[in-house]
Amino acid sequence: MSSWCPLGRVQQAQGGIPIATEEIDAIGLFCPEPIVRLGKAIKKIEEGDTVVLRADDPSAPRDVESWADISGNELVSTAEKDDHWEFVIRKRGGEK
């Protein structure tokens, strides 16, 4: 079971393994703001932790994929929801 702090950051996952997940709601924001917020969030977390980004900018899928490639982070998943996309990005040690 996960526990949440007021900032939306997961403190512990099942089995007591600590992880820190940042969540970014970039719905209604357009390029470059979702990527700017993603870059700031990734700097706050530890290697191996994840950021969830929700965005409805039509260029977001391409932008997030390119940003992950350039920054050295891993785009774990992309899910298309009714009115937005949801991306999960894992921080890797080689962030540029």
C-alpha positions in Angstrom: 0.0 0.0 0.0 1.3 3.4 -0.9 1.1 6.4 1.4 0.7 10.0 0.1 2.0 13.2 1.4 0.3 16.5 0.8 2.5 17.3 -2.2 1.3 14.2 -4.1 4.6 12.4 -3.6 4.6 8.7 -2.8 6.6 8.0 0.3 6.6 4.1 0.3 5.5 1.5 -2.1 4.3 -2.0 -1.2 7.0 -3.9 0.6 8.5 -0.8 2.1 10.6 0.1 -0.9 10.9 3.9 -0.9 10.1 5.7 -4.2 9.2 9.3 -4.9 6.7 10.0 -7.6 6.0 13.5 -8.7 2.8 14.3 -10.5 2.4 17.1 -13.0 -0.9 18.4 -14.2 -0.1 20.3 -17.4 -3.6 20.1 -18.9 -4.4 23.4 -20.6 -0.7 24.3 -21.0 1.1 24.3 -24.3 4.6 23.9 -25.5 7.1 24.4 -23.9 5.4 24.5 -20.5 4.7 20.7 -20.0 8.4 19.9 -20.8 9.7 22.8 -18.6 7.7 21.4 -15.7 8.8 17.9 -16.5 12.4 19.0 -16.4 12.0 20.7 -13.1 10.2 17.7 -11.5 12.8 15.2 -12.7 15.5 17.2 -11.0 13.7 16.8 -7.6 13.6 13.0 -7.6 16.1 10.2 -7.2 17.4 8.0 -9.9 14.9 5.2 -10.6 11.9 7.2 -9.4 9.1 8.3 -11.7 7.2 11.4 -12.8 3.6 11.2 -14.1 2.8 14.0 -16.5 -0.7 14.7 -17.7 -1.0 16.9 -20.8 -3.4 17.7 -23.5 -1.1 19.7 -25.8 -1.3 18.0 -29.2 2.5 18.0 -29.5 3.0 16.4 -26.1 3.5 12.8 -27.2 6.3 13.8 -29.6 7.8 16.4 -27.2 7.9 14.0 -24.2 9.5 11.2 -26.3 12.1 13.6 -27.7 12.8 15.0 -24.3 13.3 11.6 -22.8 15.7 10.6 -25.5 17.7 13.8 -25.2 17.8 13.9 -21.4 18.6 10.2 -21.0 15.5 9.5 -19.0 13.1 6.6 -19.7 9.6 7.1 -21.1 8.0 4.1 -19.4 4.5 4.5 -20.8 2.2 6.7 -22.7 -1.6 6.3 -22.3 -4.2 8.2 -24.2 -7.1 9.1 -22.0 -10.4 10.7 -23.0 -9.1 14.3 -23.1 -5.4 14.1 -22.4 -2.3 11.9 -22.4 -0.7 10.4 -19.4 3.1 9.8 -19.5 5.2 8.0 -16.9 8.9 8.9 -17.0 11.6 7.2 -14.9 14.7 9.2 -14.0 17.9 7.5 -15.1 21.4 8.4 -13.8 22.6 9.8 -17.1 20.3 12.9 -17.1 21.8 15.7 -19.1 
